[in-house]
Structures are given as structure tokens and as C-alpha cells.
């Protein structure tokens, strides 16, 4: 039974983390076909590589879908799985690169300028009730901007540190070795203990979630640029209605990017905290039961 559940868990992990993002990427890649007037597109497709590719894909799908639906779906699943792997790798690279660009450079420069700007106001003004009200009013906007341009993830919330330290102290005492007091080591140990002891934990669920949201964040970031380019070069062959909703599509892409960007960081933190608390529970299970 445990083997079956483990295989089912791995299958669901692949669906959430790999195949679903791959399918979404394929749908977004081909979705501009819906906005094109193919009678106009075929005449000017040679002037644009993107329009030429979309026209070719439309002709292939139109010809094969009615007679080879099963083959088309099989190919789509394989492509989605392969693309999902690629997106997963590049999304990780994105969250390695962007913190170096924004968090450790641009954000620090902006913070320095902000403090300099605030320092221009006399202390009496900054201590006034009016200033306090203005600060409270702009605080949500400050948090929103910080969330948008912050790409570093928090491994665990502050209150989890005491549990991690307790785990490290107990492991050092029991094993007579120096266990590194870092989140990655504790997460790996906790994962092994959870599997070996068949503990119930949300760690794997959070892991699948943050991988999914990290991939979706990259997809919708690329979607915003993709649609911006598409609407920029296809003024003639798309319908008037498509022109009217182009702004909505671009805005939706940005909003979805921010949504999944925020949820990825949240579930990363939840995953780290869950791993710490699971290991803490295992090491202190006897004491908790006695209490």
C-alpha cells in the first residue's frame, strides 16, 4: 500500500511540477492563433517568422486533429513533459540570477536613495501625526513594490529558528558529530526521516506547489513579453476585437506573474518550516506523548 501511495505521489508530483506547466506553455505559445485572421495572415506570413510559424502550426493542427486526435494528444503530452523539465530548470536559474540583480544591487540602491529622501524632512515633520498617517497610507504600496522586486526566498519564518536549533542540538548530542545548522541540511534529514518513519507531513505537497508556482511565474513573465511582441508586429492580420482586449491580456499576464511569484516564495517558506517542524516532532515525540 505504501509503495502504491509513493508511486501515486510521484505521479502527481510530475503532473503538478512538469506536465501542467508544459501544457500551459504550449497553450500560450499557440494561443495567438485565436486572434489571427488566417486569410490575411497567409498573405503576409513571409514577412514575420512568428506569423509564419503560427500559420504553419494552424495548418498542421487543422489537418491532423480531426483524423489523428489520439496521436496529437500523445505528442502534446510528451512535449509538455519535456518542456516542463526545461521550464523547471530555467525557473530555478531565474531565481538564482534575479536576486543578484535586484535584491543585492538595485534594491539596495533604491533603499539608500529612499532613506536619503526621507532624511531631507526635518525630524519634527517625521514625528508629526500627519507624517504617521501618510506613512500608514503608503505602507501597503511599499510592501507591494517590495514584493514585486524581491526575488530572494525566506527559508523559514523567524519563530521556526528555535525548533531548528533544538533539532541541531539533539542531533549533535545523539550522533556526536557537528551537524550543520542550515536549512538545506535540516530539510534533507527531515525528508529522509519522514520517508523512513512513514511520518505524515505536508513537505512533499509544499515542494510540489513551490515547483509549480516557480515554473508558472517564469511562464507568465515570458508571456507578457511574448504577447507584447505579438501585438506589436500583427497590427493588420488580427481582428479589431483582439486589438481592444490586447491591453487586458498583457495586464493579466503581469498580474498572473506576480501572483505565482508571490505564491512560490510563500510555499518555499512553508516547505522549509514544515521540514523543520516534522524533524522536531520526530526527535521530541516521546516527550510530547509523555506530556
N, C-alpha and C positions, 0 to 999 in steps of 0.2 A: 504493500500500500504506500509506504514511504517513497519507494522508487518511482511509483506512478505519479505521486504528487510532485516529486522532484522534477520529473520529465515534463509534467504539465506546467510547472513553474518556469522552467527553461523555455518552453514553447511560448508561453505568454510574454516572457521577457523579450524574446525575439520579435513577437508581434508588436509590442509596445515600443521597443527601442530601435527596431530596424525596419520591419516591413511597413508599418504605418507611416513613419517619416518618408520612406521611399515612395510610397503611393502618393502621399501629399505632394512631394516634389514633382512627380510625374504629372499629376493633375494640373499643378500650377504651370509647369513648363508648357503643357499643351492647351491650357485654358484660353489663351488669346485667340485660338481658332474660333471660339464662340462669338467674338466681336468682329470678325473679318467678313467682309462681303467677298466671297470667293470669285465672283465674276470680275470684280475689279482687281483682286489680288493676283490672279493668274497673269494679268497683263503687265504688271509692274514687279512681279516677284524677283526677276533677274536683277533688279536694282538694289535688293537688300538680301543679305544672307539669311537673316532671321525670317523674313517673309517667305523666302524660297523654301526654307526648312519646314515652316509651318504648313505651307501649301502641299509639300510632298507628304508630310505626315497625315494631313487630312485626306489626301487621295489614297494613301495606303490603308488607313483605318476604314474609309468608306468602302473600299474594295474587299477587304478581308473580314470585316466584322460580321456581316450577315451570313457568310458561309463557313467561317472558321472561328467562332466565338471562343471555343474551348482553348484553341491554340493561342489566341490573342491574350486570354486571361492568364494562361500558364506563363507566357513570355513576360507579361506585366508583373506577375508575382516574382519571377526570377530577377527581373530588372529592379523591382522595388527592394528586394533583399540586398542586392549588390550596391545599389545607390544608398540604401540605409547605412551600410557599413562605411561608405565613403563620407557621408554626411556626419556620422558619429565621430570619425577621426578628425575631420576639418572643424567641427564644432568645438572639439577639445583644444585644437590649435588656436582657434579664435579666442577662447577664454584663457589661454596662456599668453597670447600676444596683446590683447586689448588692455589687460591690467597694467602691462609695462608702458603702454602708450598713454592711457588715461589716468589710472589710479596713481601711478608713481611719477608722473610728469605733468600732464596738462591739469589734472585736478589739483595738484599741489600748487601750481602756479596761480590757478583761479582762486584757490583758498587764500593764498598770500595777498592777492590783489583785493579780495573781499575784506580781509582784515585791515588792509591799508585804507580802504574806502571808509569803513566803519570808524577807523581811528581819526578821520577828519572831523567828525562831530564832537563837540565838547562833551566832557563827562556828565555835565548837568543835563544835557539833552538826552543822552543814553540812559539816564536814571529816571527820566520822567515817565508818567503813566501813558502818555501818548506814544512814546517810543515802544513801551512794553506792548501796547495794543497792536501797533504796526508789526512788531516782531512776531506776535502770535498769529497775525493775519497772514504774513508771508511765510511762516514756518512750513505749512503744507507744501507750498511751491518749492521751497528749498529742499525738502525731503524728496519731492518728485524729481527734481533736477539731479539730485544726488543719486537716486535710484537708477535714473536713465544712464548716467555717465560713470557709474561704478560697476566694474566687472569682476572685482575680486570677490571670492566667496568666503563666507564665515563657516568654519568647520563645525562649531557648536556654540550655543549661547553661553553667556557668562556663568550662569548657575550650574552648568554641567562640568565646569573645571574641577570642582571639589570631588565629584564622582570619579573623574578620570584620575585625579591624584591618588584617591583611595585605591583604585584598581592597580596603579603602578606600584604603590607601596606594598600591597598584599602580594603581588607577583614577585617583586624583588625579595620579599621575606620568604616566600614559599620555595622559589626556584634558586635562590642565592645567585642571581645574575642581575645585571643592570639593564632593566627593560627601558627602552627609550620612551620618554614622556612626550610623545607626539600623537596627533590624531590618526595618522595613517597606520602606525603600529597597532594602536588600540583597536582600530576598525578591523584590521586583518585578524588579530587574535579573537576578537568578538565574533567575526564571521565563522572562523574555524570552530569555536566553542559552540556557537548556535547550531551548526550542522551536526557536529559530533554528539551533542547532548539533546538534539531534537527540540530545541527551545523555540517557543513561539515568539516571533519578532517581526516587526514591520520593516526591518532593514532592507530586505530584498525588494519589497514594494516601493520604498523610497528610492532605492537605487534605480529601479526601472523607470520611475517617474522622472527623476532628475536627468537621466539619459535621454528620455523622450523630450522633455522640455528644452534641454540644451540643443538638441537637433532641430526642434521646431523654431527655436529662436534664430538659429542660423538660416533656416529656410525662409522665414518671413523677412529677415533682413535682406537677403538676396532678392526676394520677391519685390520689395519696394524699388530696388534698383532696376530689376528686370522690367516691371511694368512702366516705370518712368521712361526707360529706353524704348519700350514697345510703343507707347502712346506718342513718343517724340518723333518716331520715324513712320508712323502709319496714319498720317493725317487724312489721306484720301480714301484708303480702302476699308476703313471701319465706319460703322453706322453712326448717325447723329446721336442716337440714344447712348451708344458706347462712349462718345465724347462727353456726354453730360454726366455719366457716372464714373469717369476716369479719376476724378479727384477723390471720390468716395472710396474707390478701390485702393488708391495709393494711401489714403489716410487709414483705411482698415489694415493694410499691410503693416504700417508703422505701429498701430495700436496692438496688433497681434504680436509683433516682435517684442514690444515692451512687456506685454502680458506674459509671454513664455520666458522672456529674460528674467523677469521678477520671480516667476514660479520655479525656474531652475535654481536660482540662488536660495530660495526658501527650502526646497526639498533637499538640496545639498546639506543645508544646516540641519534639517530634520534627520537625515541619514546619519550624520556624524553624531548627533545627540542620541539617536536610537541605539547605535552600536555601543556607545559608552555605557548607557543605562542597562543594556542587555548583559554586558560583561559584569557590571557592578552587581546586578541581581544574582547572577550565577555565583560570583565569589562570596556574596553575603546571604545566600539563600537559607543557610542553616540558621543564621542569626535572625533573619526576618521571620522564619517559621517559629522559632522559639519565642519571639516577641509576641 
